[in-house]
Amino acid sequence: MAKKHGGWTIKGTELKYANEFIEVAEDQVIQPDGEPGTYATVRMKRGVSVLPLDREGSVYLARQFRYAVGRESIEAASGGVDEDETPLEAGRREAQEELGIEADEWIDLGAIDTDTSIVNCPTHQFLARGLKFREPAREGTEEMSVVRLRFEEAVAMVLDGRITHAASCVLILKAQQYRNREA
């Protein structure tokens, strides 16, 4: 049965690939101009990114090799939100696993969509303060180190392209605006 989807009509959907992290589907559609076509989409687990900020004005990021892009990336603690978790619970888990950080204060900076053209993967964003440091509890696929930077340096790294992870870029800039409003 056909289903309206904005100006589109979806006539049918075929799941092309799926694993525990990702689904790739192809829809048979009627485009907004009335022409038939296909539209591929990627659905991923909800995500979360956390930017820990200490009292001295430093942030803690993870430096890790990212398989998909074939290079190291500096980014906020980030990961998937499990089915039985809230975004805040996932944020707490990711900060502890990747950075060894727990926090007393969690500021919800909203959610973003990293690529609205073909990817459905909302990513929730948090600024964490009141930090406590523990040993990280990394997963077997996570080979990373903790990077401590002055907040201003992290902003500069976003602006000059040294930090390219989309969710981290947005989170750092949102946190900058949040801090500016607090001042």
VEXKEFI-245607 format. One record per residue (C-alpha): residue in three letters; x, y, z. Coordinates in steps of 0.02 Angstrom, whole numbers, m for minus. Last residue first. Layout:
BEGIN
+-----+--------+--------+--------+
|   r |     px |     py |     pz |
+-----+--------+--------+--------+
| ALA |      X |      Y |      Z |
...
+-----+--------+--------+--------+
This chain:
BEGIN
+-----+--------+--------+--------+
|   r |     px |     py |     pz |
+-----+--------+--------+--------+
| ALA |   1448 |   1732 |   1552 |
| GLU |   1311 |   1599 |   1543 |
| ARG |   1257 |   1649 |   1367 |
| ASN |   1438 |   1635 |   1308 |
| ARG |   1454 |   1463 |   1388 |
| TYR |   1300 |   1400 |   1295 |
| GLN |   1364 |   1473 |   1132 |
| GLN |   1532 |   1385 |   1154 |
| ALA |   1442 |   1224 |   1200 |
| LYS |   1344 |   1235 |   1037 |
| LEU |   1509 |   1259 |    942 |
| ILE |   1588 |   1108 |   1027 |
| LEU |   1432 |   1002 |    999 |
| VAL |   1419 |   1048 |    815 |
| CYS |   1599 |   1003 |    781 |
| SER |   1587 |    844 |    884 |
| ALA |   1432 |    785 |    789 |
| ALA |   1518 |    818 |    623 |
| HIS |   1684 |    731 |    660 |
| THR |   1804 |    852 |    572 |
| ILE |   1917 |    918 |    710 |
| ARG |   2077 |    985 |    632 |
| GLY |   1972 |   1083 |    508 |
| ASP |   2021 |   1262 |    551 |
| LEU |   1855 |   1308 |    634 |
| VAL |   1837 |   1146 |    731 |
| MET |   2018 |   1154 |    790 |
| ALA |   1993 |   1336 |    843 |
| VAL |   1843 |   1284 |    950 |
| ALA |   1947 |   1146 |   1030 |
| GLU |   2086 |   1273 |   1063 |
| GLU |   1962 |   1390 |   1149 |
| PHE |   1906 |   1249 |   1264 |
| ARG |   2086 |   1220 |   1320 |
| LEU |   2129 |   1044 |   1270 |
| ARG |   2142 |    874 |   1355 |
| VAL |   2157 |    728 |   1233 |
| VAL |   2116 |    553 |   1295 |
| SER |   2187 |    408 |   1196 |
| MET |   2103 |    281 |   1085 |
| GLU |   2092 |    102 |   1026 |
| GLU |   1909 |     57 |   1038 |
| THR |   1857 |   m105 |    952 |
| GLY |   1879 |   m209 |   1110 |
| GLU |   1766 |    m93 |   1210 |
| ARG |   1841 |     35 |   1327 |
| ALA |   1817 |     44 |   1515 |
| PRO |   1912 |    206 |   1549 |
| GLU |   1997 |    220 |   1720 |
| ARG |   1918 |    351 |   1831 |
| PHE |   1909 |    542 |   1833 |
| LYS |   1773 |    646 |   1913 |
| LEU |   1702 |    797 |   1822 |
| GLY |   1582 |    930 |   1884 |
| ARG |   1530 |    971 |   1705 |
| ALA |   1459 |    876 |   1556 |
| LEU |   1395 |    960 |   1397 |
| PHE |   1274 |    844 |   1309 |
| GLN |   1221 |    808 |   1131 |
| HIS |   1092 |    686 |   1063 |
| THR |   1125 |    615 |    889 |
| PRO |    979 |    577 |    774 |
| CYS |   1026 |    445 |    644 |
| ASN |    919 |    437 |    488 |
| VAL |   1041 |    452 |    343 |
| ILE |    999 |    492 |    161 |
| SER |    980 |    681 |    140 |
| THR |    970 |    728 |    324 |
| ASP |   1153 |    700 |    361 |
| THR |   1212 |    730 |    541 |
| ASP |   1039 |    751 |    617 |
| ILE |   1058 |    846 |    780 |
| ALA |    993 |    831 |    957 |
| GLY |    980 |    953 |   1100 |
| LEU |   1111 |   1036 |   1211 |
| ASP |   1063 |    936 |   1366 |
| ILE |   1172 |    995 |   1510 |
| TRP |   1235 |    858 |   1625 |
| GLU |   1306 |    905 |   1795 |
| ASP |   1388 |    784 |   1917 |
| ALA |   1505 |    705 |   1790 |
| GLU |   1595 |    539 |   1766 |
| ILE |   1749 |    525 |   1656 |
| GLY |   1855 |    375 |   1607 |
| LEU |   1870 |    445 |   1431 |
| GLU |   1798 |    311 |   1317 |
| GLU |   1699 |    199 |   1434 |
| GLN |   1654 |    332 |   1563 |
| ALA |   1601 |    465 |   1438 |
| GLU |   1509 |    332 |   1335 |
| ARG |   1411 |    266 |   1485 |
| ARG |   1357 |    438 |   1546 |
| GLY |   1304 |    485 |   1370 |
| ALA |   1207 |    322 |   1351 |
| GLU |   1113 |    356 |   1513 |
| LEU |   1077 |    533 |   1453 |
| PRO |   1014 |    471 |   1284 |
| THR |    895 |    354 |   1375 |
| GLU |    938 |    171 |   1372 |
| ASP |    845 |      7 |   1340 |
| GLU |    864 |     11 |   1150 |
| ASP |   1049 |     58 |   1161 |
| VAL |   1103 |    235 |   1120 |
| GLY |   1254 |    226 |   1005 |
| GLY |   1421 |    308 |   1028 |
| SER |   1517 |    467 |   1057 |
| ALA |   1649 |    539 |   1173 |
| ALA |   1690 |    700 |   1082 |
| GLU |   1809 |    690 |    936 |
| ILE |   1988 |    690 |    875 |
| SER |   2003 |    579 |    722 |
| GLU |   2143 |    467 |    664 |
| ARG |   2138 |    402 |    487 |
| GLY |   2060 |    274 |    371 |
| VAL |   1892 |    361 |    350 |
| ALA |   1786 |    207 |    388 |
| TYR |   1912 |    131 |    511 |
| ARG |   1924 |    280 |    627 |
| PHE |   2087 |    283 |    723 |
| GLN |   2060 |    369 |    889 |
| ARG |   2092 |    530 |    983 |
| ALA |   1957 |    554 |   1114 |
| LEU |   1909 |    724 |   1185 |
| TYR |   1918 |    806 |   1355 |
| VAL |   1883 |    991 |   1374 |
| SER |   1980 |   1120 |   1473 |
| GLY |   1908 |   1277 |   1554 |
| GLU |   1990 |   1261 |   1724 |
| ARG |   1829 |   1198 |   1805 |
| ASP |   1822 |   1049 |   1685 |
| LEU |   1720 |   1027 |   1526 |
| PRO |   1664 |    854 |   1465 |
| LEU |   1590 |    857 |   1289 |
| VAL |   1471 |    711 |   1262 |
| SER |   1401 |    640 |   1099 |
| VAL |   1252 |    524 |   1083 |
| GLY |   1182 |    420 |    942 |
| ARG |   1017 |    343 |    891 |
| LYS |   1049 |    180 |    801 |
| MET |   1070 |    194 |    613 |
| ARG |    952 |    203 |    466 |
| VAL |   1024 |    224 |    292 |
| THR |    910 |    274 |    149 |
| ALA |    901 |    238 |    m37 |
| TYR |    772 |    323 |   m148 |
| THR |    705 |    247 |   m308 |
| GLY |    604 |    329 |   m445 |
| PRO |    435 |    360 |   m524 |
| GLU |    396 |    536 |   m588 |
| GLY |    257 |    641 |   m511 |
| ASP |    367 |    795 |   m481 |
| PRO |    365 |    761 |   m293 |
| GLN |    441 |    590 |   m330 |
| ILE |    337 |    431 |   m339 |
| VAL |    438 |    305 |   m244 |
| GLN |    512 |    131 |   m238 |
| ASP |    612 |    135 |    m77 |
| GLU |    783 |     58 |    m52 |
| ALA |    840 |     15 |    123 |
| VAL |   1008 |      8 |    213 |
| GLU |   1001 |    m37 |    397 |
| ILE |   1143 |     m3 |    520 |
| PHE |   1216 |    m47 |    689 |
| GLU |   1162 |   m226 |    733 |
| ASN |   1168 |   m279 |    550 |
| ALA |   1057 |   m244 |    401 |
| TYR |   1068 |   m240 |    211 |
| LYS |    952 |   m214 |     61 |
| LEU |    786 |   m194 |    151 |
| GLU |    658 |   m167 |     14 |
| THR |    525 |    m33 |     31 |
| GLY |    367 |     m7 |    m70 |
| LYS |    256 |    123 |   m152 |
| ILE |    322 |    271 |    m51 |
| THR |    238 |    432 |   m108 |
| TRP |    341 |    592 |    m96 |
| GLY |    287 |    770 |    m56 |
| GLY |    305 |    734 |    130 |
| HIS |    299 |    545 |    146 |
| LYS |    129 |    481 |     85 |
| LYS |    111 |    292 |     93 |
| ALA |     66 |    172 |    m47 |
| MET |      0 |      0 |      0 |
+-----+--------+--------+--------+
